[in-house]
Amino acid sequence: MVSRLGLKVAENLNLLVMGTVKQAAGGCLCAENVLLDATIRHLALRGNEAILLDTQAGMEHFGRALAKGFGQCVVVADSSYNALSVASHSAALARQSGIPMVYLVVNRVTPGEGRLARFQLESDQLFKDIFDAVIELPAEPQLQALDPHVARIMDYHRSAYTTAVTRLASLLNSPPCTCTADHHHSHSHQHAH
């Protein structure tokens, strides 16, 4: 279905764009969510395939039924207190929806700023209790120069940014086993992301 209705953006990547709310009072996304749920339920994934679902901020519209097939969730935030609070809440909702692996990606981190440690101290929430991994993407001035073709940043192999992105890709491609009893979130791994 994705190959028929989606757009081929790379050799191994198809993009299927769903609707969004375009203006205030434009209505909810109920119809789009029903279509999305039906689409994902009927996709037949082969062993080396995955679905990457990019949602709007928050998990409220990402119900338990839709989340059922997903094994991993990436919550993206900046390092502000408010963004990290929303990220922690989104992680809790992802867990309640049955997604076993939840990662935090903190964007545009300035080395030595200490905002992540300060958030954990002031909120009395430890990231290790909320997320399975935390990936800090450092502020990368080269991204602005590459815009809009930012994927070319991956050609800069010695960049701390590319190292962090590679670590995230590695986690998504080979998530830690979640089947051991001593892991704080014991669920079975599923194939969707």
C-alpha positions as CSV (number, residue, x, y, z in Angstrom):
1,M,0.0,0.0,0.0
2,V,2.8,2.5,0.9
3,S,4.6,1.7,-2.3
4,R,1.4,2.4,-4.2
5,L,0.1,5.4,-2.3
6,G,3.4,6.8,-0.9
7,L,6.3,8.7,-2.4
8,K,9.6,7.0,-2.9
9,V,12.1,9.4,-1.4
10,A,15.2,7.0,-1.4
11,E,16.0,3.5,-2.5
12,N,14.8,2.0,0.8
13,L,12.4,4.7,2.0
14,N,8.8,5.5,1.1
15,L,6.9,8.4,2.5
16,L,3.2,8.4,3.2
17,V,1.9,11.8,4.3
18,M,-1.3,12.1,6.4
19,G,-3.4,15.1,7.1
20,T,-3.0,17.7,9.8
21,V,-5.0,20.5,11.4
22,K,-4.3,23.6,9.2
23,Q,-6.0,26.3,11.2
24,A,-7.6,26.9,14.6
25,A,-11.1,25.4,14.9
26,G,-10.3,23.3,11.9
27,G,-11.6,20.2,13.7
28,C,-9.9,17.2,15.2
29,L,-7.8,14.5,13.5
30,C,-10.3,11.7,14.2
31,A,-10.8,10.8,10.5
32,E,-7.1,10.9,9.8
33,N,-6.4,8.8,12.9
34,V,-8.9,6.2,11.8
35,L,-7.3,6.1,8.3
36,L,-3.8,5.9,9.8
37,D,-4.9,3.1,12.2
38,A,-6.4,1.1,9.3
39,T,-3.4,1.7,7.1
40,I,-0.8,0.6,9.7
41,R,-2.9,-2.5,10.6
42,H,-3.0,-3.7,7.0
43,L,0.6,-3.1,6.1
44,A,2.4,-6.4,5.7
45,L,6.0,-5.7,6.8
46,R,8.8,-8.0,5.7
47,G,11.6,-8.9,8.2
48,N,13.9,-6.0,7.2
49,E,11.2,-3.3,7.0
50,A,9.9,-0.8,9.6
51,I,7.4,2.0,9.9
52,L,8.6,5.4,11.2
53,L,5.6,7.4,12.3
54,D,6.3,11.1,12.8
55,T,3.6,12.6,15.0
56,Q,2.8,16.0,16.3
57,A,4.0,16.9,19.8
58,G,2.4,14.8,22.5
59,M,1.0,11.3,22.5
60,E,-2.7,12.2,23.2
61,H,-3.9,11.3,19.7
62,F,-1.7,8.2,19.6
63,G,-4.1,5.7,21.1
64,R,-3.4,2.3,22.6
65,A,-4.9,0.5,19.5
66,L,-2.5,2.4,17.1
67,A,0.5,2.0,19.4
68,K,0.0,-1.7,19.7
69,G,2.3,-2.6,16.8
70,F,5.1,-0.2,17.7
71,G,8.1,-1.3,19.6
72,Q,10.0,2.0,20.0
73,C,9.2,5.7,20.5
74,V,11.6,8.6,20.0
75,V,10.6,11.7,22.0
76,V,12.4,14.8,20.6
77,A,12.8,18.0,22.8
78,D,15.1,20.9,23.3
79,S,16.8,21.3,26.7
80,S,14.4,23.8,28.2
81,Y,12.6,22.8,31.4
82,N,9.2,23.0,29.7
83,A,10.2,20.9,26.7
84,L,11.8,18.2,29.0
85,S,8.6,18.2,31.1
86,V,6.5,17.6,28.0
87,A,8.9,14.9,26.9
88,S,8.7,13.1,30.2
89,H,4.9,13.2,30.0
90,S,5.0,11.9,26.4
91,A,7.2,9.0,27.5
92,A,4.7,8.1,30.2
93,L,1.8,8.1,27.7
94,A,3.9,6.0,25.3
95,R,4.5,3.4,28.0
96,Q,0.8,3.5,28.9
97,S,0.0,2.8,25.2
98,G,2.2,-0.3,25.4
99,I,5.3,0.9,23.6
100,P,8.2,-0.9,25.4
101,M,11.2,1.2,24.3
102,V,11.2,5.0,24.7
103,Y,14.2,7.1,23.8
104,L,14.8,10.8,24.5
105,V,16.6,12.9,21.8
106,V,17.6,16.3,23.1
107,N,18.2,18.7,20.2
108,R,20.6,21.6,20.0
109,V,22.5,20.9,23.3
110,T,25.3,23.2,24.1
111,P,28.2,21.3,25.7
112,G,28.5,22.0,29.4
113,E,25.2,23.8,29.7
114,G,24.0,21.3,32.4
115,R,20.3,21.9,31.7
116,L,19.5,18.1,31.6
117,A,21.1,17.5,35.0
118,R,19.3,20.6,36.4
119,F,15.9,19.4,35.1
120,Q,16.4,16.0,36.7
121,L,17.3,17.7,40.0
122,E,14.6,20.3,40.0
123,S,11.8,18.0,38.8
124,D,12.9,15.0,40.9
125,Q,12.7,12.8,37.8
126,L,15.6,10.7,36.6
127,F,15.9,10.1,32.9
128,K,17.1,6.6,33.6
129,D,13.7,5.9,35.2
130,I,11.8,7.4,32.3
131,F,13.7,6.6,29.1
132,D,15.7,3.6,27.9
133,A,18.3,5.9,26.4
134,V,19.1,9.6,26.1
135,I,20.8,10.9,23.0
136,E,22.1,14.5,23.1
137,L,22.3,16.1,19.6
138,P,24.8,19.0,20.0
139,A,24.2,22.4,18.4
140,E,25.7,22.0,14.9
141,P,26.3,25.3,13.0
142,Q,27.0,23.3,9.8
143,L,23.3,22.4,9.6
144,Q,22.3,25.9,8.9
145,A,24.8,26.1,6.0
146,L,23.4,22.8,4.6
147,D,19.8,23.8,4.9
148,P,17.5,22.5,3.3
149,H,19.6,19.4,2.4
150,V,20.6,18.7,6.0
151,A,21.0,15.0,5.5
152,R,24.5,15.8,4.0
153,I,25.6,16.4,7.6
154,M,26.2,12.6,7.8
155,D,29.2,13.1,5.4
156,Y,31.0,14.9,8.2
157,H,32.2,11.7,10.0
158,R,34.1,13.5,12.8
159,S,31.2,15.6,13.9
160,A,29.8,15.0,17.4
161,Y,26.4,15.5,15.8
162,T,26.8,12.7,13.3
163,T,28.2,10.5,16.1
164,A,25.0,11.1,18.1
165,V,22.7,10.5,15.1
166,T,24.6,7.2,14.4
167,R,24.0,6.1,18.0
168,L,20.3,6.8,17.6
169,A,20.2,4.9,14.3
170,S,22.0,2.0,16.0
171,L,19.4,1.9,18.8
172,L,16.5,1.9,16.4
173,N,18.0,-0.8,14.3
174,S,19.0,-3.0,17.2
175,P,17.1,-2.1,20.3
176,P,18.2,-3.7,23.5
177,C,16.5,-6.9,24.4
178,T,13.4,-6.2,26.6
179,C,12.7,-9.8,27.5
180,T,14.8,-10.1,30.7
181,A,13.0,-10.0,34.1
182,D,15.6,-7.5,35.6
183,H,14.9,-4.8,32.9
184,H,12.7,-2.1,34.3
185,H,10.3,-2.3,31.3
186,S,9.8,-5.9,30.4
187,H,7.9,-6.2,27.1
188,S,8.5,-8.1,23.9
189,H,10.1,-6.2,21.0
190,Q,7.8,-5.6,18.0
191,H,8.8,-4.6,14.5
192,A,7.3,-1.1,14.0
193,H,9.0,2.1,15.2
